Structures are given as structure tokens and as C-alpha cells.
Amino acid sequence: MKNKCAIIIPAFSRAKSLERLLKSLSSLDFTDDYFEIIISLDGGASDDVLLVADNFKRNFEIIDVSVIKRTKNLGLRNHILWCGDLTEKYNSVVILEDDLVISKNFILYIKNAISKYKGVTDIAGISLYSPKYNEYANLPFEACENGYSNYFMKVASSWGQIWTFEQWSEFKKWYTSNSMFNLQDRHDIPVQLANWPSSSWKKYYSTYLVDTNKYFVYPYSSISSNCADSGGTHNTTGTSILQVPIPEQFNSLPDFQDFNENATCYDQFMEREQCSLEVNGKITPVELDIYGLKPINYLQLFDYTVTSKYSSDPLSKIKLMFKPIENNISFLTEYSQDNNEVLSLSNSKHIYEPTWFSLRVSRFKLARFLNYVVITNKSYYVFLMLHILKVFK
């Protein structure tokens, strides 16, 4: 095995995207031979993509560059699995899909992150991307700052990620035994994740994190951003919703948090773990279901839940005042008397699945709070008035 890190770029049909990513890579200060670049073209790659890859290999002489060309089309899932398998040859790999751009902190972050978490068995991967969006809930996401450079989450990253040999080999052992299972039968992962197409490798890696109680490392300051250009396997039209800010440079070395009982952790639903509230005069652990994504069967594993779902007998209501959203638990001094508040503390056995209309109401209230702009939704108010008229008719 080479004591190197391979930067692997899977590409297929987006020549302009690939050219932009390679341009951002070429601006980095590669001062040693720790890195190699591998441009991995799936079978049937467009002529424009082939040209961009060959031109970069011919003209970029600072570190080794290789171009893999195939006649057989692997598809996205198998292509990423092939990329991960290169950890058998290299000390670690960095996967950069072709529609990403990267920060000038790329090299510094990768070297320090690998050094910090290599051999930490609770860590199953390291993200370059810092999400601002909960793709399961279609709502904003904001992680609570802890004074370090990172937090941990039980969600796999696909928009710039690092795997070491140990991390990848443990996943492959699990994948060999579990890749044929129907994830839609499970109640401990988001239903949105389970319903992703078979071309998704990420839904299996995220499920692996749940089954093994492992986490990805996530930076607060993103090292990559996802342009989400049109023409991708799961994104045919393009979107800007996955674009995140990337810094020009670090003012100091990243200060990574140790993974221990005090670590800042988020679960597979992108909810904060290890929260507690006073219940009946006693500090009690509570499960967070603020996004309202957790299945009822899953919530019933816990005694108490703070949720945006409806409860037949809520213990109390919680006013949305603080950001990030879990700070409404941390800074809680008194419960709200307003029954219209979207969050409630409830015994988990009293929570029930929302109707289509109540789900729409709670999601709108959350969206209005989580965004940093004023949101009005005329269609929401039209539906509300129609509902009121129907009730009182």
C-alpha cells in the first residue's frame, strides 16, 4: 500500500463541471508527492469529458495524474464503490464528484483530518462539505458551534469525502452482507433515504452508520461546495440549493474535536443527540424530532420526545426563539402557553403521524423560523382558509 492520498474524480458527461473542478485543484499548493490525482471516467463518457481529462493530465505536472477510461458503464453506485476500493492501494482516498469546487484550505484540512481521526473506530469517514440543508426534510440545517473546527453526524457525505483503508474496509464487510436488503422495511432511517433509487451508494453508507453507531466528521467551515450542475445521475436539471460558502483560507490550523462523550453529535435524521429537559421535576433525556421525520415506531423506543408532530396529550409547548434550533432546548427557561407553537414535549406514546394538512402547517412554520428572511406563502393561507371553511361549514 502506498503511503499516499489519492484524489479521485469520477466523471461521465459534464465537461464544463470537470474543467471547473480541475481548475480549482490546479490552483492549490502541492508541495510534496503525498497526493495523486485519478480522473476516473465511466464507460460511455462524452468526448468533451475525455478531452478535458487528457488535457489536464498532459499539462499538469506538479503531481502524478492518471486517467482511467472504461468501455463498460459502471453506473454511479458501482463507480463510487470502485473509487473506495482504491484504499487497498493508497493510504486514503478523497472522492470529488465533478460538479464540486474546493477551498484553498483543501490540502491543510485533509492532512490534518486524516492525522486526527485515522484509527478512531467510531469514525467512518470525513466530509469536506458542510451542509446547510436537510435533504430529508427539505429545510435549512445549521449545526451548533462548539469552539472546534468540526462536529459529528450519522449521515454519509457525498459532496467531497475522505476514506481511509480501515474506514472503507469495515464498510465493505457490512455492505457485502446487507446490500440486498430492502431499506424501506426499516423504521430507524429516514423514509426519504430508504426511497432513494438503487443507483445511490450513499443510502447504504448512511444505513451502515446507523447499524454500527459510527459517524462522519463534518467541518463547520466547508472545504467543498456542490454546484449541482444539470446532467447528473440524481440531478438532471441543476439547483443552487446545495451551494455553501467556502473560506479563502484558514487563519490557523484546524482544531478538531476529540470523539468522546462530550462530542457534538447529530443523528441519522440530522437531529442533535444527547439532549435533556426537566420532566416532572427531574432532568430527563429527550429525543429530538424537530424536523418531524422520525417514524412513530422509532420514537416509541424513547420515553419523551420534543417534536413538530402532533401529540394527543402534549406535556408542554416550546416557543421557537433561538438558532440553531436545538438551542430552544438548551436555553429553555419556561414553557409556552401558546397551543399554536410548532414544538411540543410529549410522552412518545401520545405522538401520532400528521395529516397532509398538519404536516404542511408545521413545515411552513419551521421554514419561516429557520430561514433568515421573511417568508410569506399565499398558497399556505389559501389552504388554511379552505380548511377553516370546510371545518365550520
N, C-alpha and C positions, 0 to 999 in steps of 0.2 A: 504493500500500500504506500502511495506517495504521501509524504507529509506536506500536502498542498490543499488548497481550496479551489474547486472547480466552479466557475461561474457559468451556469448552463442556461442557455436561452432557447426554449422550444419555440419554433416559428412555423408558419404554414402559408398564410395568404396576405398578411398585412405588411407590405414592403415599407410604406412610409412610417409605420409604427416601429418596425425593426430598425430602420435607419435612425430614428429619433433616439431610441434606447442606446444604440451603439455610439451615437454622438455623445450622449451623456457619460457613457463608460470611458470614451477616449479622452475626456477632459479630466479624468482622475489621475492622481499622482501615484502610479505603481512604481514603488522604489525598490522592490525585490521580486523574486520569482515565486513567491508564495501562491500567487493566483495564476490560473489558466482560464481562458475563455473557450467555451464549446458552444457553437451555434448548431443546434440540433433541428434539422428540417424534417418534418413529417413527409411521408410519401405523397406525391402529388402537389408539392409546394409550387407556388407560382413562379414563373420565370423572373419576375421582378424581385421576389424574395431571394432567389438563388443569386441574382446579380448583386444585390446589396450585401449578402453574406460573403461572397467571393471577393468583392471589392474591399471589404473590411479586413479580411484575412490577408490580402495582398499588401495593404497599405499600413496596417497597424503592427508595428514591430517591437513595441515595448515589452510585451509578454507574449507567451505562446497562444496562438489562436488556431482552432481546428473547426472544420465544418463537416458535420455528419449529414450525408444525403441518403435518402431511402427510396426504394421503389414501392415498398408496402406501406399503406397508411395505418398507423397505429391507433389513431383517434386520441383525443385529449387525455382521457384517463390512463391509458396504457403508455402514452408518451411521457407523462409525468412520473409514472411508476418506473419507467426506464431511466429517467433522469435521477431519481432517488437511488436506483441500484448502482449508480456510479460511485456511491460512498464506499463500495467494496474496493475501488481503485484509488480513491482520494480520501484524505483525512476528513473532509467535509465538502458539502456542495451548497451553492446558493442558486436558487431557481428564480429566474426573472422572465416572466411571460413578456411577449414582445410589445405589449401596449403600456408598459411601465416607464417611468422616468425615475432617476435616482438622485439622491443628495450627494454633495461633495464629501459628506461625512461617511460615505459608504464603507471605505476601507477601514477607517478607525473603528467604526461600530462593529463590523464583522469580526475583526481580530479580537477585540475586547470581549464581545459577547461569547464567542467560541471559547476563549480562555476562561471566562467566568463559569459557564454552565456545562462545559464538557465533563461528562462523568456524573452529573447530577441526575439521578434516576427519575426524579419527579418531572423532569423537563423533557418534552418530546419534540421540541422544535423551537426555532427562534424567528420571530417575524421582523421584517424590515418595515412593514406597513403599520400605521397607527390608525385604526378605524374611527370614523366619526359618525358612523351609520350602522344601525342594527338591521342587517339584511333580512332577518326573520320577521321583524315587526314592521319594517318599512318606516322606521322612526329614527331620530338622531340618537347617537350614543356618545357619552362623554365619561371617561374614566376619572375617578377621583385621584388627584395628585397626592403623592406620598413623600415627596422630597427626594426621591430617587429618579433614575432615568427610565424606569420600566415598571410594569405590573404583570400579572399572570392571568391567563384566561384559558378555559377549557374549550376553545374554538380554534380549529386549524386555520392558518393563514395561507392564502393562495396568491397574494399580490406582492411577492417578494419574501422568500423564506429560506432559512438555513437548516440543514440537517447534518448531523454528524453520523458516522458509521453506526455508533451504538444506538442512536435515536431511530435511525431508519431500519436497522435490522430487527429491533424489537417490534416496530410496527409491522414489518413484513411477516413475522411469525404470526401475529394476530390476524393479519389480512388473509393469509393462506387458509385459515380455518373459518373466517367469518364473511368473506366477500360475497358469498352466495345467499346469505340470509336476507329476508325481507325486512328492511328497516321500518316499513310502515306498521309493523306489528308492535313496535316499541312505544312506550309512554314516557321514556326518560330522555328523549331528544326532541327538538322542535319538529313539529309535523311538516313545516316548510322544508327543513333539511331532508327529512325522510322522503319527501316527494320530488326532490331534485332528480334529474334524469340519470340514466345509467352511465353516461359519459363523465359524471362527476367523481373524481378521486377524493375531493375534499369532504364529502359526506361520510365516507368511510374513515378518513383520518380523524374527523371530529368525533365520530362514534367510538373509535379506538380510545380517544382521550377520556371519554366517559367511562368506558369499561375498565380502564386501567388507572383511573384517577390521576392522570397526568395533565400537564399544562403546556401551553405555548408561552414564550416570553414575548411581550409586546412593548414597544417603546412609546413614551408619551410624545416624543418629537419624531415624526415619521422620517424614515430613510428612503422610502419609495412612495410614489403616488400612481394611482391607476387612472390612466386616461380613458379606459373602457371604450376604445375605438370600435366602430362598426366592423362587422366581418368576423367576430369571434364565434366560438362554438356556442357559448351561452349568452352572447350579447350581439345580436345581428344588426341592431340599429344604432348603437352607441348611446352613452349617457355621461353626464358630468357629475353625477351624484357621488361617485367614488373618488373624486379628486380631493386630496388633502394637502395642507401646507407642508412643504419640506424646507428645513433651515438651510441657509447658505453655509454655515459652519458651526461647529461646537465651540463654545468659549473655553471648555475644559474637557477632559476625558469623561466618557460616560460613567456614571456611578450606579452600577447595577445592584438591585436589591437581592439579598440572600433569599432563597426559598425556605421559609420556616413557618411556624405557627402564626407569626405576625405579618406575613406577607400579604400584599394587596391582591386578592384573587377574585375573579369573576367566573361564573359557571357556564355551562353549555348553552344557556339562554341569554347570556350577556348580562346577567344579574349579579350584584355583589354578594359574595358569600360571607358567612360568619357575622350576621347581624343579630342584634338582640334588642328587646324592648321590655318595659315593665308591664307585666300582665298579672292582674290580681295581686298587686303589691310585691311581685317577685320578678327580678330580671330573668327573662326567658328567651332562648333562641327563637328567632322567627325566620321563616323562609320568605324571600322576596320574589314576588311575581308582578312587578310594577308594569312590565310590558304586557302582561296578561297572556303570555304564550304557553305557560306550563299546563299540561293536561291535568284534569281533575284527579285521575288515578295517581299521578305523580305527587300532587300536592297533599294527598291524603296520607303520604308517608311521614308528614310533619304535623306537629300539633297545631301550630299557629302560622298564619301567612299574612303578609301585607300585600294586597293585590288590587289590581284595577278591574278584576272581575266582580260580579255581583255576589253578595252574601245574603242568605236568608235571615241571618242574625248577627250583623257586624258588632264587634265589641266597641269599636270607636272609628271615627273618621280622621284622616290625616290631611292637613292642608298642604298643597304644593307651594313652597316658598323658596326652596334652596336648590342650587345646582352645584355639582352633579346631583342627580335625582335621589341617590341614596342618602344624601345629606339631610333630606327631610326626615330620615330616621335618626341619624346621628345627632341632629340639633333639635330634636323634638322636645319641647318643654310642656306642651299641653295639647290635648286632642281637640279637634274641631267639632263644633256643634252643627255644622252645615252638612246636611244629608246629601247635598249635591256634589260634595267633594269626590274626586275620582278614586282616591285611595282609601282603603279601609283595612283595619286589623280585624281578623276573624279567626275563629276556630276553623281549621281547614275542612272539617266535615260539613260546614254550612255553605261552602263556596259551590257555585254551580256555573255551568257553561253559559255564556251570554247569548242572547238572541242576536240576530244580524243587526238589528237596530241599536241595541245597547252596546254592542261592540263598536259600532260606528261612532256613537256618542263618546265612549271612553277614549278611543283612538284620537278623535278630534281634540278632546281636552288635553291629552298628553302631547300631541303635536303642537298645540298652541303654547303649552308651557315650555317644552323642550327647545323650541326654536328661539332665536334671538331677534326675531322680527314679529310684528303684529300680524296675526293670521285671522282672516275672516273667510267664511265658507258659506256662500249663499245657498249652495245646494244642501248643505247640512241644515240650515234653518228652514228651507222649504220642506225637507223630510220631517223635521221636528214639528212644524205646523200641521202637516198632513197627519202625522201620528196623533197629535193632540186632538185634531178634529175627529179622527176615527174613534178615539177613546171616548170622547164626550158626545158623540153623535146620538 
